[in-house]
Amino acid sequence: MPDLNKLKNDDIRFHNSIDGLWDIALGLSVIATTILFLVDGVVFTGAFFILLIVTFNLVKSKVTYPRIGFVLHKGMKNNTDKLLIIIMMFGAVVLIIGAFLYSGITSGKIDEQTKQAIWLYMPVALGIVVTGVVLAAGLVLKLNRYMVYAAFLLVCFAAGLLIPIDRALVVLLIAAGATILTVGLVTFVRFLRTYPKLEDGDDDA
């Protein structure tokens, strides 16, 4: 008798990893958030995540589902995708809060003692949150490579804080985001080549 739980996990793993869109979304999130912090564009952080989620769902519905079928996803898509979007939104909210704190520091609206405390603990807190969000996504997606991403980002945060070079953390985070984005893009191109778009009636065979 087949192991239904294993089949379900394999189904979730396949449908959430085959097109590389979650990797692309993660890579873009890391790069964009880091750059927005750097250029004091924190007001655009929320708009970026909203645009990312809308675009993600649009590409899924217009590119992924027509190639591997929608019926196969329907049973598990609602729960998995909603949970992953909640995880991303949680991370986005925390990053937005951190961004506004950073904006307050650079604008001089926060007193010196509070400013020093924020400078000391904010990167550590953000590193823990980002790593936790990626790790949670990996557990939901049941993909080992997301665990690797979480460890990779944690190392980047730690190294960026320890290396005595100006903006080392920024460089390392952008490099990490670019690496994850590249993995996603390669996976997406391979997906397009491997799974041609289904013609009408193909899923009835």
LINDARA-V563038 format. One record per pair of residues at least 4 apart in sequence whose C-alpha atoms are under 7 Angstrom apart, sorted by the first residue. I is the first residue (numbers start at 1). J is the second residue. If there is no record, write none. Layout:
i=I j=J
i=I j=J
//
This chain:
i=3 j=7
i=4 j=8
i=5 j=9
i=6 j=10
i=7 j=11
i=8 j=12
i=9 j=13
i=10 j=14
i=11 j=15
i=12 j=16
i=12 j=141
i=13 j=17
i=13 j=141
i=13 j=142
i=13 j=143
i=14 j=18
i=16 j=141
i=18 j=191
i=19 j=64
i=19 j=187
i=19 j=188
i=19 j=191
i=20 j=24
i=20 j=184
i=20 j=185
i=20 j=187
i=20 j=188
i=21 j=25
i=21 j=184
i=21 j=188
i=22 j=26
i=23 j=27
i=23 j=180
i=23 j=181
i=23 j=183
i=23 j=184
i=24 j=28
i=24 j=180
i=24 j=181
i=24 j=184
i=24 j=185
i=25 j=29
i=26 j=30
i=27 j=31
i=27 j=177
i=27 j=178
i=27 j=180
i=27 j=181
i=28 j=32
i=28 j=177
i=28 j=181
i=29 j=33
i=30 j=34
i=30 j=173
i=30 j=174
i=30 j=177
i=31 j=35
i=31 j=174
i=31 j=177
i=31 j=178
i=32 j=36
i=33 j=37
i=33 j=45
i=34 j=38
i=34 j=170
i=34 j=173
i=34 j=174
i=35 j=39
i=36 j=40
i=36 j=41
i=36 j=42
i=36 j=45
i=37 j=41
i=37 j=42
i=37 j=99
i=40 j=103
i=42 j=99
i=42 j=100
i=44 j=48
i=45 j=49
i=45 j=96
i=46 j=50
i=46 j=96
i=47 j=51
i=48 j=52
i=49 j=53
i=49 j=92
i=50 j=54
i=51 j=55
i=52 j=56
i=53 j=57
i=54 j=58
i=55 j=59
i=56 j=60
i=57 j=61
i=58 j=62
i=59 j=63
i=59 j=64
i=60 j=64
i=60 j=65
i=61 j=65
i=62 j=66
i=63 j=67
i=64 j=68
i=65 j=69
i=65 j=70
i=66 j=197
i=66 j=198
i=67 j=195
i=67 j=196
i=67 j=197
i=67 j=198
i=70 j=74
i=73 j=77
i=74 j=78
i=76 j=80
i=77 j=81
i=78 j=82
i=79 j=83
i=80 j=84
i=81 j=85
i=82 j=86
i=83 j=87
i=84 j=88
i=84 j=137
i=85 j=89
i=86 j=90
i=87 j=91
i=87 j=133
i=87 j=137
i=88 j=92
i=89 j=93
i=90 j=94
i=91 j=95
i=91 j=129
i=91 j=130
i=91 j=133
i=92 j=96
i=93 j=97
i=94 j=98
i=95 j=99
i=96 j=100
i=97 j=101
i=98 j=102
i=99 j=103
i=100 j=104
i=101 j=105
i=102 j=106
i=103 j=107
i=104 j=108
i=104 j=109
i=104 j=110
i=105 j=109
i=105 j=110
i=105 j=115
i=110 j=114
i=110 j=115
i=111 j=115
i=112 j=116
i=113 j=117
i=114 j=118
i=115 j=119
i=116 j=120
i=117 j=121
i=118 j=122
i=121 j=125
i=122 j=126
i=123 j=127
i=124 j=128
i=125 j=129
i=126 j=130
i=127 j=131
i=127 j=154
i=127 j=157
i=128 j=132
i=129 j=133
i=130 j=134
i=131 j=135
i=131 j=150
i=131 j=153
i=131 j=154
i=132 j=136
i=133 j=137
i=134 j=138
i=134 j=146
i=134 j=150
i=135 j=139
i=135 j=146
i=135 j=147
i=135 j=150
i=136 j=140
i=137 j=141
i=138 j=142
i=138 j=143
i=138 j=144
i=138 j=146
i=138 j=147
i=139 j=143
i=144 j=148
i=145 j=149
i=146 j=150
i=147 j=151
i=148 j=152
i=149 j=153
i=150 j=154
i=151 j=155
i=152 j=156
i=153 j=157
i=153 j=176
i=154 j=158
i=155 j=159
i=156 j=160
i=156 j=172
i=156 j=173
i=157 j=161
i=157 j=169
i=158 j=162
i=159 j=163
i=160 j=168
i=160 j=169
i=160 j=172
i=161 j=169
i=163 j=168
i=167 j=171
i=168 j=172
i=169 j=173
i=170 j=174
i=171 j=175
i=172 j=176
i=173 j=177
i=174 j=178
i=175 j=179
i=176 j=180
i=177 j=181
i=178 j=182
i=179 j=183
i=180 j=184
i=181 j=185
i=182 j=186
i=183 j=187
i=184 j=188
i=185 j=189
i=186 j=190
i=187 j=191
i=188 j=192
i=189 j=193
i=190 j=194
i=191 j=195
i=192 j=196
i=198 j=202
i=201 j=205
//
